[in-house]
Protein backbone atom coordinates (compact mmCIF):
# COMPACT_ATOMS: atom_id res chain seq x y z
CA UNK A 1 0.00 0.00 0.00
CA UNK A 2 1.32 3.43 -0.93
CA UNK A 3 2.00 6.32 1.45
CA UNK A 4 -0.95 8.19 -0.08
CA UNK A 5 -3.29 5.28 0.55
CA UNK A 6 -2.04 5.02 4.13
CA UNK A 7 -2.86 8.72 4.65
CA UNK A 8 -6.34 8.16 3.23
CA UNK A 9 -6.90 5.26 5.62
CA UNK A 10 -5.65 7.39 8.50
CA UNK A 11 -8.15 10.11 7.60
CA UNK A 12 -10.97 7.56 7.35
CA UNK A 13 -10.06 6.18 10.76
CA UNK A 14 -10.41 9.69 12.19
CA UNK A 15 -14.01 10.09 10.93
CA UNK A 16 -15.11 6.46 11.33
CA UNK A 17 -16.23 6.84 15.00
CA UNK A 18 -18.70 9.57 13.97
CA UNK A 19 -20.07 7.45 11.14
CA UNK A 20 -20.43 4.38 13.37
CA UNK A 21 -22.23 6.48 15.97
CA UNK A 22 -25.02 6.90 13.40
CA UNK A 23 -24.94 3.27 12.27
CA UNK A 24 -22.73 3.76 9.22
CA UNK A 25 -19.20 3.25 8.00
CA UNK A 26 -16.96 3.92 5.01
CA UNK A 27 -14.76 1.62 2.93
CA UNK A 28 -11.72 2.69 0.88
CA UNK A 29 -12.05 1.42 -2.71
CA UNK A 30 -9.37 3.13 -4.82
CA UNK A 31 -7.08 6.13 -5.25
CA UNK A 32 -6.36 7.02 -8.88
CA UNK A 33 -5.41 10.29 -10.58
CA UNK A 34 -5.83 12.24 -7.31
CA UNK A 35 -9.41 11.00 -6.91
CA UNK A 36 -10.42 8.93 -3.89
CA UNK A 37 -13.22 6.42 -4.35
CA UNK A 38 -15.11 5.28 -1.27
CA UNK A 39 -18.13 3.15 -0.50
CA UNK A 40 -20.54 4.31 2.17
CA UNK A 41 -21.84 1.44 4.28
CA UNK A 42 -24.73 0.82 6.67
CA UNK A 43 -26.93 3.80 7.47
CA UNK A 44 -24.58 6.09 5.52
CA UNK A 45 -25.43 4.35 2.24
CA UNK A 46 -29.09 5.45 2.42
CA UNK A 47 -28.82 8.68 4.40
CA UNK A 48 -30.34 11.74 2.75
CA UNK A 49 -27.42 13.94 3.84
CA UNK A 50 -24.62 11.51 2.95
CA UNK A 51 -23.36 13.98 0.31
CA UNK A 52 -22.71 16.48 3.13
CA UNK A 53 -20.93 13.84 5.16
CA UNK A 54 -18.80 13.01 2.13
CA UNK A 55 -17.82 16.60 1.30
CA UNK A 56 -17.75 18.37 4.67
CA UNK A 57 -16.48 15.49 6.77
CA UNK A 58 -14.65 12.81 4.85
CA UNK A 59 -13.21 14.84 1.95
CA UNK A 60 -12.03 17.62 4.26
CA UNK A 61 -10.28 15.11 6.54
CA UNK A 62 -8.54 13.43 3.61
CA UNK A 63 -7.42 16.73 2.04
CA UNK A 64 -5.86 17.83 5.34
CA UNK A 65 -3.51 14.83 5.20
CA UNK A 66 -3.23 14.63 1.42
CA UNK A 67 -3.68 18.08 -0.17
CA UNK A 68 -3.17 16.79 -3.74
CA UNK A 69 -6.54 15.00 -3.62
CA UNK A 70 -8.88 16.72 -6.05
CA UNK A 71 -12.09 14.92 -5.22
CA UNK A 72 -13.64 12.23 -3.05
CA UNK A 73 -16.41 10.20 -4.68
CA UNK A 74 -18.90 7.75 -3.27
CA UNK A 75 -19.42 4.71 -5.47
CA UNK A 76 -21.95 1.90 -5.25
N, C-alpha and C positions, 0 to 999 in steps of 0.2 A: 504494500500500500504506500502511496506517495505521501510526501510531507503535506501537500495540499489536502489530500483526502483525510489525513489525520486531523488537520485543523478543522475541517468540516465536521468530522465526528465529534471533536471536542466542543464545537459550537452547539451541535445537536444535543449533546449530553447536558449542556447548560440550560437548555429550554425544556428538555424532556420532563422534568418534575412538574412543570406547569401544565404540560399537555396531559400527563397521566392523572393529574388532579381532576381534570374534567373528563376522564375516561378515554383519552386518546393517546396517540404516540406518532412517531415519525420514523421512517426508514430511509436510509441513504441508498440511492439507486445508482447514480453515475455522476461523474464530473468530467465534462468535455467542453472544450472551447470556451472556458470561463463561465460555463452555465452548469449550475447544480440541479440535479433532478432528484426529487424526493417523492416518497409515497406517504400520504397521510393515512393513519390507521385508526381503528376504533371509532370513537365518537367524532374525531377530527375529520374523518372521511365524509361525513354527512352533515357537518355543521354549517349553518348558513353564513357564518362569519369566518370560515376557514381561510378565505383569501386575505383577511386582515391579519390573522395569525401568521400566515406565510410571509407576508410583506413586512409587517411591523415587528414581528417577533423573530421568526426564524431567519429571514433574509438579513435583517439588521445584525443579528448575532454572528452570522457567518461572515458578513462583510467586515466586521470589526477585526476578525482574526485573519481574513483573507481578502484584502481590499480589491484584488484583481477580479473578483467575481462580479460578473455583469448582471446576472439574473438567477433567481431561484424559482424553479417550476415544480408544481405538483403534477404528477402523472398518475394514471390509473394503474 
